[in-house]
Amino acid sequence: MPHWCAKYVFRCFKCLERAGDRLTGAAGPVFVTLAVVLLSVGVFCFFEVIQPTLPLPWVTTPVCLLIALNLFAHYYYVCTISPGFVNDPPREAGAGLLWARKRQAGRGRQLPGVQWSEDVQVTRATTSKCRKCGEMRPEVCCSAPFSVRLSVVWGVVLRCAYERSHHCRICGRCVLKYDHHCAGINQCVGIYNERHFVLFMLYLVISTFFYALFGWKQVALALGWFEDPWPFFAPQMAFLLTFILSVVLCLAVSAMAGWHLYMVACGETSVETQDHEQYRKIASQRGETFINSYDLGWRKNLQLFFNVGPDGYPLYTLLVPLRIEPYTNGRAWARRAGFEQHLGVRPGEELTDEDEE
């Protein structure tokens, strides 16, 4: 293909890509409205048709109510809590009934989520300007030495590309710890709402699984396989459609939730998973090994992501839909001991948003 022809083909694809971005952004409120309607209809059908048939109602009813509460609360949180933009000031944990109480440290002071050791040294970042949105972004200084138990650095990789942050084409802004833009929540998944996004998927899998597990007898009744009349207020068609949707969502969202949990256990986001695969290939060609400096082991990675455990919030925050702040404000990150950056990546090889154009 001639060079001029390839150039025009590339431009056409870029135009289609931008049109898709605009369509995704415009359709976001429609997807959110549809999700709220489907969740509401599904929960109503479950409690009106399936829940009365469950054994031990004094046990199953509170459990079902707790699952439904988590389902709606985490979806509300992930849709309404800003993912965190680089020009936003660092946030503080709120107070009130919706906020979990922080643990108390041994010296009587409250923990912000992670108890850093006394010898932590922080490398402050200079700033650079994003070429896409013009926002000032942190730029990491890789030459400053520091020794840590849980090493922390500020900001971002070279060439105006953040460390763990990316520019969203749909939102038009730079997002801290960008994972992806989700049309189903009408915004990005970032550092401040990623926990609620994963918990919403987990509770959606749990709720749809039990919907499908305990609803098959009512499906047979709705299909007319028995002579008994349909005794419920919920329309038969609505129940059948929500049952089919539950089976499909259980299978699809289980795969998505499992993949996200795997990435969390590896200390990666969706974008970083793709970048790290490229880094592994580059390092392998040189006979080197790529090591993710954010990977502290699956247990610690999960504790930091959900901000629970001995140095975080209580474990009951995974069962009760309370708000908590992440262990960091997106301008400092825990690393492997002795690591200042990824092993196997040399200066100038970091992938940036500009490289995707």
C-alpha positions in Angstrom: 0.0 0.0 0.0 1.4 3.4 -1.0 2.5 5.7 1.9 -0.1 8.4 1.0 -2.9 5.8 1.0 -1.9 4.3 4.3 -1.8 7.8 5.8 -5.4 8.5 4.7 -6.5 5.1 6.0 -5.0 5.8 9.3 -6.7 9.2 9.5 -10.0 7.6 8.7 -9.6 5.1 11.5 -8.7 7.9 13.9 -11.8 9.8 12.9 -13.9 6.7 13.5 -12.2 6.2 16.9 -13.0 9.8 17.9 -16.6 9.4 16.8 -16.8 6.2 18.9 -15.4 8.1 21.9 -18.1 10.8 21.5 -20.8 8.2 21.2 -19.6 6.4 24.3 -19.5 9.6 26.3 -23.0 10.7 25.1 -24.5 7.3 25.7 -23.2 7.1 29.3 -26.3 8.5 31.0 -28.5 6.1 29.0 -26.4 3.1 30.2 -26.6 4.2 33.8 -30.4 4.7 33.6 -30.8 1.3 32.0 -28.6 -0.3 34.7 -30.6 1.3 37.5 -33.9 0.1 36.0 -32.6 -3.5 35.4 -31.1 -3.7 38.9 -34.3 -2.4 40.5 -36.5 -4.8 38.5 -34.2 -7.7 39.3 -34.1 -7.0 43.0 -37.9 -6.6 43.1 -38.5 -9.9 41.3 -36.1 -11.7 43.6 -37.7 -10.5 46.9 -41.2 -10.9 45.6 -40.8 -14.3 43.8 -37.7 -16.1 45.0 -36.9 -14.9 48.5 -40.2 -16.1 50.2 -39.4 -19.7 49.0 -35.9 -19.8 50.6 -35.4 -21.9 53.8 -34.5 -20.4 57.1 -35.9 -16.9 56.3 -34.6 -15.4 59.6 -31.1 -16.2 58.2 -31.5 -15.8 54.4 -33.5 -12.6 54.5 -30.8 -10.4 56.2 -28.1 -11.9 54.0 -30.1 -11.1 50.8 -30.8 -7.6 52.0 -27.1 -7.1 52.7 -26.2 -8.3 49.2 -28.8 -6.0 47.6 -27.6 -3.1 49.7 -24.0 -3.6 48.7 -25.1 -4.0 45.0 -26.9 -0.6 44.9 -24.5 1.2 47.2 -21.3 0.3 45.3 -22.9 1.1 42.0 -24.0 4.5 43.4 -20.5 5.1 44.7 -18.7 4.1 41.5 -21.0 6.4 39.4 -20.9 9.4 41.7 -17.4 9.4 43.2 -14.9 11.1 40.9 -12.1 8.8 39.8 -9.5 11.4 40.7 -7.9 13.9 38.3 -4.4 15.2 38.5 -5.3 18.8 39.0 -7.7 18.0 41.9 -6.3 18.6 45.5 -5.6 15.5 47.6 -8.8 14.3 49.4 -9.4 13.7 53.0 -11.6 11.0 54.5 -15.0 12.2 55.4 -17.1 11.8 58.5 -20.6 10.5 59.0 -22.5 7.3 58.8 -21.3 6.4 55.3 -17.7 6.5 56.2 -15.8 3.7 57.9 -13.8 4.5 61.0 -10.0 4.4 60.6 -7.9 2.1 62.7 -5.9 3.5 65.6 -2.1 3.2 65.4 -0.1 1.9 68.3 0.9 5.5 69.3 -2.7 6.6 69.3 -2.7 8.4 66.0 -5.1 7.5 63.2 -3.8 5.8 60.1 -4.4 7.1 56.6 -4.7 3.5 55.4 -1.1 2.3 55.4 1.4 2.6 58.2 4.6 3.7 56.6 7.9 2.9 58.3 10.0 5.6 59.8 12.8 5.4 57.3 10.6 6.1 54.2 12.0 8.8 52.0 9.8 10.5 49.5 11.1 11.7 46.1 9.1 14.8 45.3 8.3 15.4 41.6 8.7 18.2 39.2 5.9 19.0 36.9 5.3 18.8 33.2 2.4 19.6 30.9 0.1 17.1 29.3 0.2 17.6 25.5 -3.5 16.6 25.2 -5.3 18.6 27.9 -2.6 21.1 29.1 -2.8 20.0 32.7 0.3 20.1 34.8 1.4 16.6 35.8 4.0 15.2 38.2 7.2 13.9 36.7 9.3 11.5 38.7 12.9 12.2 39.5 14.6 8.8 39.1 18.0 9.9 40.3 17.1 10.6 43.9 18.2 7.6 46.1 16.0 6.4 48.9 15.8 3.3 51.2 12.4 2.1 52.3 10.5 -0.8 53.8 7.6 0.1 51.5 9.2 2.4 49.0 7.2 5.4 47.8 7.7 7.8 44.9 5.7 10.7 43.6 4.2 11.1 40.2 5.0 9.8 36.8 7.3 8.3 34.2 9.2 10.2 31.6 8.2 12.2 28.6 5.1 13.8 30.2 3.5 10.5 31.0 2.3 9.8 34.5 3.3 7.0 36.7 0.1 5.0 36.9 -2.0 7.9 35.3 -3.3 8.4 31.8 -5.2 10.8 29.7 -8.8 9.7 29.0 -9.9 10.6 25.5 -13.6 10.5 26.4 -13.3 12.7 29.6 -10.6 14.8 28.1 -8.7 14.8 31.4 -5.8 13.0 33.1 -6.9 10.4 35.6 -4.9 9.2 38.6 -4.3 5.4 38.4 -6.4 5.2 35.2 -7.8 1.8 34.6 -10.4 2.3 31.8 -13.4 4.4 30.9 -16.6 2.5 31.6 -19.8 3.6 29.7 -21.8 1.6 32.3 -20.9 4.1 35.0 -20.5 7.2 32.7 -17.0 7.9 33.9 -13.5 6.6 34.3 -12.4 4.0 36.8 -9.5 5.5 38.8 -7.9 5.6 42.1 -10.9 6.8 44.1 -13.6 4.6 42.7 -11.7 1.5 41.5 -12.4 -0.3 44.8 -16.2 0.2 44.5 -16.0 -0.9 40.8 -14.5 -4.3 41.8 -16.8 -4.7 44.8 -19.8 -3.9 42.6 -18.8 -6.6 40.1 -18.3 -9.2 42.9 -21.7 -8.5 44.5 -23.3 -8.6 41.0 -21.8 -12.0 40.5 -23.0 -13.2 43.9 -26.5 -11.8 43.4 -27.0 -13.1 39.8 -25.6 -16.6 40.8 -28.2 -17.0 43.6 -30.9 -15.6 41.4 -30.2 -18.3 38.8 -29.6 -21.0 41.5 -32.9 -20.5 43.4 -35.1 -19.2 40.6 -35.3 -22.1 38.3 -38.5 -23.5 39.9 -40.3 -20.2 39.4 -39.1 -20.2 35.8 -40.9 -23.5 35.2 -44.0 -22.1 36.8 -43.8 -18.9 34.7 -43.4 -21.0 31.5 -46.7 -22.8 32.3 -45.1 -26.2 32.9 -47.4 -26.6 35.9 -51.1 -26.2 36.2 -50.8 -23.8 39.1 -51.5 -20.1 38.3 -48.8 -17.4 38.6 -49.5 -16.0 42.1 -47.0 -13.1 42.1 -47.4 -9.4 41.4 -44.3 -9.3 39.2 -45.2 -10.0 35.5 -44.1 -13.4 34.3 -42.3 -11.9 31.3 -40.3 -9.5 33.6 -39.2 -12.4 35.8 -38.2 -14.6 32.9 -36.2 -11.8 31.3 -34.4 -10.9 34.5 -33.7 -14.6 35.1 -32.1 -14.9 31.6 -30.2 -11.7 32.1 -28.9 -13.0 35.5 -27.5 -16.1 33.9 -25.8 -14.2 31.2 -24.4 -11.5 33.6 -23.2 -14.2 36.0 -21.1 -15.8 33.4 -19.8 -12.6 31.8 -19.2 -10.5 34.9 -17.5 -13.5 36.6 -14.9 -13.5 33.9 -14.5 -9.7 34.2 -14.3 -9.8 38.0 -11.9 -12.7 38.0 -9.6 -10.9 35.6 -9.7 -7.6 37.6 -8.9 -9.5 40.8 -6.0 -11.2 39.1 -4.6 -7.8 37.9 -5.1 -6.4 41.4 -3.2 -9.4 42.9 -0.4 -8.7 40.4 -0.3 -5.0 41.3 -1.5 -3.8 37.9 -4.3 -1.9 36.2 -5.8 -2.8 32.8 -3.5 -0.3 31.0 -0.5 -1.5 32.9 -1.2 -5.1 32.1 -0.8 -4.3 28.4 2.2 -2.0 29.0 4.0 -4.6 31.1 3.5 -7.3 28.5 5.3 -5.0 26.0 8.1 -4.4 28.6 8.5 -8.1 29.1 9.1 -8.6 25.3 11.6 -5.7 25.2 13.5 -7.0 28.3 13.4 -10.6 26.9 15.0 -9.5 23.7 18.0 -8.1 25.7 18.2 -11.3 27.8 16.8 -9.4 30.8 13.8 -10.0 33.1 11.0 -7.5 33.7 9.9 -7.1 37.3 6.9 -4.9 38.2 8.0 -2.7 41.1 4.4 -2.3 42.3 4.0 -6.0 42.8 4.4 -6.6 46.6 3.0 -10.1 46.5 -0.7 -11.0 46.0 -1.7 -10.7 49.7 -0.2 -7.2 50.1 -1.5 -6.1 46.7 -5.0 -7.0 47.7 -4.7 -5.4 51.1 -3.4 -2.1 49.6 -6.1 -2.1 46.9 -9.0 -2.6 49.3 -7.1 -0.8 52.0 -7.8 -3.4 54.6 -5.8 -5.6 57.0 -3.4 -4.9 59.9 -2.3 -1.5 58.4 -5.6 -0.5 56.8 -9.3 -0.4 57.5 -11.2 -3.3 59.2 -12.2 -6.3 57.1 -15.9 -5.7 57.7 -15.7 -2.8 55.2 -15.7 -5.5 52.5 -19.1 -6.7 53.7 -20.7 -3.3 54.7 -20.9 -0.7 52.0 -19.0 2.1 53.8 -16.8 4.6 52.1 -13.0 4.6 52.7 -10.2 6.5 51.1 -7.5 4.6 49.2 -4.1 4.1 50.9 -2.6 6.8 48.8 -3.8 10.0 47.1 -2.2 9.0 43.8 0.9 11.1 44.2 2.9 8.4 46.1 3.1 4.7 45.5 4.3 1.6 47.4 7.1 -0.3 45.7 9.1 -3.4 46.3 11.9 -2.9 48.7 15.0 -1.5 46.9 13.1 -0.7 43.7 13.0 2.8 42.4 11.4 1.8 39.1 10.5 -1.3 37.1 13.4 -3.7 36.5 14.2 -4.3 32.8 12.9 -0.9 31.6 15.5 1.6 30.5 15.0 5.4 30.3 13.1 6.3 27.1 11.4 2.9 26.9 8.4 3.9 29.0 5.1 3.8 27.1 3.1 7.0 27.2 -0.2 8.3 26.1 1.5 10.1 23.2 2.8 6.7 22.0 -0.7 5.5 21.4 -1.5 8.2 18.9 
